[in-house]
Amino acid sequence: MLAHGWPGDSPRAEPGDLLAAARAGEAGDVARGLRVGVLTTPVVAGDAVVHPEAVRAAERAAGTLEAAGAVVEDAPVPFAPEDWLAFMPLWSVGALTLPVPDEAEELLEPLTRWLREVGRSVDGAAYARAVADAQRVARRVATAWGGFDVVVTPSLAGPPAPVGSIRDDADPARDFEDQKRFTPWTSIANIAGLPSVSLPVHRAEVDGARLPFGAMLTGRAGRDGALLGVARLLELADPWPAPPSPSPL
């Protein structure tokens, strides 16, 4: 985590240490012997359709790390899509606890209002069960990925979506499911409390436009600095093209 700690928190790296850890990636040897898992099967939404260029983004990142000395293997799916439902009460109650004045409720997007309404149906016992269920899912992730230092997945299931293309104000529940299909890996780190970073690593032409595709790297709990070092190495080994210089006036 990059936020500062609070009294009573578990020990964590100071910001300066995280910066030093990121800069360690500039030495080029942080990947030597690193155990890297690759997972391109959707997790959160089992019926998500994964674009082939999204798969190539993850494979490209893993290939760059392998060339730098990492050991790359396939990573297993850590839990079934239905297990993600353990997270839904926590997600919806989180939306409900946003400090929104009653008079401003109607200004929220329909999806946010729907989430808050779902949150109102979660009582204390259901919330406590959800916390315990989410902890069990987190342990499944830790067990399934215990043999890896970093797991690489696509950042998204497809290319960047046009603004509003997956928004459905008439059916917020459908909107939510479509967004899960669009991001079928990202909430794994949310549930398991793992450090994770997304990097633009690949470009491909889709429907006549050259678009970016990202790879997401998820590390071990508490190893934020190590993950930043790997991300920095990846940035340097496979740099994103700089934008063109502006023409002189």
C-alpha positions as CSV (number, residue, x, y, z in Angstrom):
1,M,0.0,0.0,0.0
2,L,1.2,3.5,-0.8
3,A,-0.8,5.3,1.9
4,H,0.8,6.1,5.2
5,G,0.3,3.9,8.2
6,W,-1.7,4.7,11.4
7,P,-1.0,3.8,15.0
8,G,-1.8,0.2,15.6
9,D,-1.2,-0.9,12.0
10,S,1.0,-3.8,11.2
11,P,4.6,-2.8,10.4
12,R,5.0,-1.6,6.9
13,A,7.6,0.1,4.7
14,E,8.0,3.8,4.9
15,P,7.5,5.8,1.7
16,G,11.2,6.3,1.3
17,D,11.8,2.5,1.5
18,L,9.1,2.0,-1.2
19,L,10.9,4.4,-3.5
20,A,14.2,2.7,-2.9
21,A,12.5,-0.7,-3.7
22,A,11.1,0.7,-6.9
23,R,14.6,2.0,-7.9
24,A,16.0,-1.4,-7.2
25,G,14.3,-2.5,-10.4
26,E,16.6,-0.3,-12.3
27,A,19.5,-2.6,-11.5
28,G,17.9,-5.2,-13.7
29,D,18.5,-8.2,-11.5
30,V,15.3,-8.2,-9.4
31,A,13.7,-10.8,-11.7
32,R,16.5,-13.3,-11.4
33,G,14.9,-16.4,-9.8
34,L,11.6,-14.7,-9.4
35,R,8.7,-17.2,-9.6
36,V,6.0,-15.7,-11.9
37,G,2.6,-17.2,-12.5
38,V,0.5,-16.3,-15.6
39,L,-3.3,-16.5,-15.5
40,T,-5.5,-15.4,-18.5
41,T,-8.6,-17.4,-17.6
42,P,-11.3,-15.0,-16.2
43,V,-12.0,-15.4,-12.5
44,V,-14.6,-13.0,-11.1
45,A,-16.9,-13.6,-14.1
46,G,-16.5,-17.0,-15.6
47,D,-18.4,-16.1,-18.8
48,A,-16.2,-13.1,-19.6
49,V,-14.9,-13.0,-23.1
50,V,-11.2,-12.3,-23.1
51,H,-9.8,-10.4,-26.1
52,P,-6.7,-12.2,-27.6
53,E,-4.7,-8.9,-27.4
54,A,-5.5,-8.8,-23.7
55,V,-4.0,-12.3,-23.4
56,R,-1.0,-11.1,-25.4
57,A,-0.4,-8.2,-23.0
58,A,-0.1,-10.6,-20.0
59,E,2.1,-13.0,-22.0
60,R,4.3,-10.1,-23.2
61,A,4.9,-9.0,-19.6
62,A,5.6,-12.5,-18.5
63,G,8.0,-13.0,-21.4
64,T,9.9,-9.9,-20.5
65,L,10.3,-11.0,-17.0
66,E,11.4,-14.5,-18.1
67,A,14.0,-12.9,-20.3
68,A,15.3,-11.1,-17.2
69,G,15.7,-14.3,-15.3
70,A,12.3,-15.1,-13.9
71,V,10.8,-18.7,-13.8
72,V,7.4,-18.5,-15.5
73,E,4.6,-21.1,-15.1
74,D,0.8,-21.1,-15.5
75,A,-1.0,-20.0,-12.4
76,P,-4.3,-21.7,-11.3
77,V,-7.7,-20.0,-11.0
78,P,-7.7,-19.3,-7.2
79,F,-11.5,-19.5,-6.7
80,A,-14.8,-20.1,-8.5
81,P,-16.8,-17.1,-9.8
82,E,-19.6,-17.8,-7.3
83,D,-17.1,-17.4,-4.4
84,W,-16.7,-13.8,-5.4
85,L,-20.3,-13.2,-4.1
86,A,-18.8,-13.3,-0.6
87,F,-17.4,-9.8,-1.5
88,M,-20.7,-8.3,-2.6
89,P,-22.1,-7.4,0.9
90,L,-18.8,-5.7,1.7
91,W,-18.8,-3.8,-1.7
92,S,-22.4,-2.7,-1.4
93,V,-22.1,-1.6,2.3
94,G,-19.0,0.3,1.3
95,A,-21.1,2.3,-1.2
96,L,-23.7,2.8,1.4
97,T,-21.3,4.3,3.9
98,L,-20.2,7.1,1.5
99,P,-21.0,10.4,3.1
100,V,-23.8,11.4,0.7
101,P,-26.5,13.8,2.0
102,D,-30.0,12.6,1.5
103,E,-30.8,15.5,-0.8
104,A,-27.9,14.5,-3.1
105,E,-28.9,10.8,-3.4
106,E,-30.7,11.5,-6.7
107,L,-27.6,13.0,-8.2
108,L,-25.7,9.7,-8.0
109,E,-25.4,7.4,-11.0
110,P,-28.1,4.7,-11.0
111,L,-25.4,2.0,-10.4
112,T,-24.2,3.7,-7.2
113,R,-27.8,4.2,-6.0
114,W,-28.4,0.5,-6.7
115,L,-25.3,-0.6,-4.8
116,R,-26.4,1.6,-1.8
117,E,-29.8,0.0,-1.9
118,V,-28.3,-3.5,-1.9
119,G,-26.2,-2.3,1.1
120,R,-29.3,-1.3,3.0
121,S,-30.5,-5.0,2.9
122,V,-27.3,-6.3,4.6
123,D,-27.8,-6.7,8.3
124,G,-25.0,-7.0,10.9
125,A,-25.0,-10.8,10.9
126,A,-24.9,-10.9,7.1
127,Y,-22.0,-8.5,7.1
128,A,-20.1,-10.5,9.7
129,R,-20.6,-13.7,7.5
130,A,-19.3,-11.8,4.5
131,V,-16.2,-10.8,6.3
132,A,-15.5,-14.4,7.3
133,D,-16.3,-15.6,3.8
134,A,-14.0,-13.0,2.2
135,Q,-11.2,-14.2,4.6
136,R,-11.7,-17.7,3.4
137,V,-11.5,-16.6,-0.2
138,A,-8.3,-14.7,0.6
139,R,-6.8,-17.9,2.1
140,R,-7.7,-19.8,-1.1
141,V,-5.9,-17.2,-3.1
142,A,-2.9,-17.5,-0.8
143,T,-2.9,-21.3,-1.1
144,A,-3.4,-21.4,-4.9
145,W,-0.7,-18.8,-5.5
146,G,1.6,-19.7,-2.7
147,G,4.3,-20.9,-5.1
148,F,4.6,-17.5,-6.9
149,D,6.2,-14.2,-6.1
150,V,4.1,-12.4,-8.7
151,V,1.1,-13.4,-10.7
152,V,0.5,-11.7,-14.1
153,T,-3.0,-11.4,-15.6
154,P,-4.4,-9.0,-18.2
155,S,-5.6,-5.8,-16.6
156,L,-8.9,-5.9,-18.5
157,A,-10.7,-8.5,-20.5
158,G,-10.7,-6.3,-23.6
159,P,-9.5,-3.0,-25.1
160,P,-10.4,0.3,-23.5
161,A,-14.2,0.7,-23.7
162,P,-15.8,3.8,-25.4
163,V,-17.2,6.1,-22.8
164,G,-20.7,4.9,-21.7
165,S,-20.5,1.7,-23.6
166,I,-20.9,-0.6,-20.6
167,R,-23.1,1.7,-18.6
168,D,-26.8,0.6,-18.3
169,D,-28.8,3.2,-16.3
170,A,-32.0,1.3,-17.0
171,D,-30.7,-1.9,-15.4
172,P,-27.9,-1.2,-12.8
173,A,-27.7,-4.9,-11.8
174,R,-26.8,-5.7,-15.4
175,D,-24.4,-2.8,-15.5
176,F,-22.6,-4.3,-12.5
177,E,-22.4,-7.7,-14.1
178,D,-21.0,-6.2,-17.3
179,Q,-18.4,-4.4,-15.4
180,K,-17.3,-7.6,-13.7
181,R,-16.9,-9.2,-17.1
182,F,-14.8,-6.2,-18.2
183,T,-12.6,-6.5,-15.1
184,P,-12.5,-10.2,-14.2
185,W,-9.2,-10.2,-12.3
186,T,-8.8,-6.8,-10.5
187,S,-10.9,-7.5,-7.4
188,I,-8.9,-10.6,-6.5
189,A,-6.3,-8.2,-5.0
190,N,-9.1,-6.3,-3.2
191,I,-10.5,-9.4,-1.5
192,A,-7.1,-10.9,-0.6
193,G,-5.5,-7.6,0.4
194,L,-2.6,-8.1,-2.0
195,P,-0.5,-5.4,-3.6
196,S,-1.2,-5.1,-7.3
197,V,-0.1,-2.8,-10.1
198,S,-1.3,-2.4,-13.7
199,L,1.2,-1.4,-16.5
200,P,0.6,-0.5,-20.1
201,V,2.8,-3.1,-22.0
202,H,1.1,-3.8,-25.3
203,R,-0.5,-2.0,-28.2
204,A,-2.7,-3.4,-31.0
205,E,-5.1,-2.2,-33.7
206,V,-8.7,-2.8,-32.9
207,D,-11.5,-1.7,-35.2
208,G,-9.1,0.7,-37.0
209,A,-7.6,2.3,-33.8
210,R,-4.3,1.5,-32.1
211,L,-5.2,0.9,-28.5
212,P,-3.3,0.1,-25.3
213,F,-3.6,-3.2,-23.4
214,G,-2.3,-3.6,-19.8
215,A,-0.8,-6.4,-17.7
216,M,-1.6,-6.6,-14.0
217,L,1.0,-7.8,-11.5
218,T,-0.2,-9.1,-8.2
219,G,2.4,-9.8,-5.5
220,R,2.6,-11.3,-2.0
221,A,1.0,-9.7,1.0
222,G,3.2,-7.1,2.6
223,R,5.7,-7.2,-0.3
224,D,4.7,-3.9,-1.9
225,G,8.2,-2.8,-2.4
226,A,9.3,-6.0,-4.2
227,L,6.3,-5.6,-6.5
228,L,7.3,-2.0,-7.3
229,G,10.8,-3.1,-8.1
230,V,9.5,-5.7,-10.6
231,A,7.1,-3.2,-12.1
232,R,10.0,-0.7,-12.6
233,L,12.1,-3.4,-14.2
234,L,9.3,-4.1,-16.6
235,E,8.9,-0.4,-17.4
236,L,12.5,-0.1,-18.3
237,A,12.9,-3.4,-20.2
238,D,9.8,-2.8,-22.3
239,P,9.2,0.9,-22.2
240,W,6.0,2.5,-23.3
241,P,6.5,4.8,-26.3
242,A,6.9,8.5,-25.4
243,P,4.3,10.8,-26.9
244,P,5.4,12.7,-29.9
245,S,7.1,16.0,-29.3
246,P,4.9,19.1,-30.0
247,S,5.7,20.9,-33.2
248,P,7.6,24.1,-32.8
249,L,5.4,27.2,-33.3
